[in-house]
Each structure stands twice: as structure tokens, then as C-alpha cells.
Amino acid sequence: MRYLIGFLLVISISMVPAQAQGKGGEQRGGGNRASGAGHIPTHGPPPARVQPGGQSPARVQEPSRAQQAARVQEPSRVQQPTAQGNRGFVDKPGHTDAPHVHPNNQWIGHDSGRNDPNYRVDRPFEHGRFTGGFGRGHVFRLGGGNRERFFFNGFYFSVAPYDYDFCNDWLWDSDQIVIYEDPDHDGSYLAYNVRLGTYIHVTYMGNG
């Protein structure tokens, strides 16, 4: 009898961590939100790749041979959206189908390169350059506007038309955002939404 009681006690103790882990997994289920929602990236995407013959920056990770082969066989869904607007950013179950950032600072969706015509700016920095501060040390609260023209602290921006669908759930009068320099597209910046964990390409429209 004593051995039976001891055996049952050991089993009940071992089941407690498993149940706690299951509950934690349910709480972390973010629906369509990005896994990095609420997390502010330490820095922006890796520097742009240099032209052939140059030296690659240290932080750029070359794709594996399997990834290179896949790119040759199938066009990137970032550049070729389907009729439904799905561009293929759901990298894990429960993640949003929009460009987003993981807590490990991995920028999902920023891989179409410098020649992506969807983010080409005809007159880069036509209204000057943003000087309000970049990165996680500079969190701004949106003050109003819409995707065509929004502002904070007197700085005005517009969203790249190609990214309009990615900001439908932004709260233009209250969301907190962080601005990063875009290393791939001259004249563009990246606006990261702290609440959603997603980001969009934006153009600076001036101060005042």
C-alpha cells in the first residue's frame, strides 16, 4: 500500500509541469498577429547586398543552396501576389500574412532586394531626410491621418501603395511605431508597429 501511494504521488507531480506548459501555449496563441507583437527590434534589416565584385557586409546571410534553387524554380510571392492578396508571409502557424519581425530580430518579408519595382521611389528624399531618430530608443505615437498621409511629432509620412493592405488594422491616432532606415530601397523607411509586430515601407513627406 505504501508503495502504491508513493507511485501515485510521483505521477501526479510529474503531470503538473505538462499542464502548466499547455496553458501557457494557449495564452501565447496570437491568432493572426506576428510573434513579435509588443517587441521592439534592436535594429533594422541587414544591410543591402552589394553589387557583384564588391564585398558583402558581415551581417548579410547568404541563402542556402536549397533556398537558391527554390527561388530559381518558383518566383517570389512577395513580388508576385496572388489574386487574393496573399503574399506568403505566414512562416509559422498563427503568424500574420504581412511583413513582421520575430523577437530574435528576424525581419520576415524583407528579402526582395534593391531592384524590387514595388518600392521604387522616383525622387528619393525629395522632402529631405527623417531626423527624429531611429530604432528601439525612439518610439513614436501616431497622431492622426491615414495610409496616404500620417504624422507624429510634426513629421509626415505616406505608406508605399504596395503595402496598403498591410496597414488596414493600424490605429492612425494611437499606435506606437518605430522608424528604421531601409537599406535596400533609396527614399524609403520602415515603420514598425509595436502593437501588431508588423512593418510597412513608408516615404518621408517632410516636417511641419
Buried (B, 14 or more C-beta within 10 A) or exposed (E): EEEEEEEEEEEEEEEEEEEEEEEEEEEEEBEEBBBBBEBBBEEBBBBBBEEEEEEEEEEEEEEEEEEEEEEEEEEBEBBEBEEEEEBBBBBEEEBBBBBBBBBEBBBBBBBBBBEBEBBBBEEEEEBEEBEEEBBBEBBBEBBEBEBEEBBBEEBBBBBBEBBEBBBEBBEBEEBBBBBBBBBBBBBBBBBBBBBBBBBBBBBBBEBE
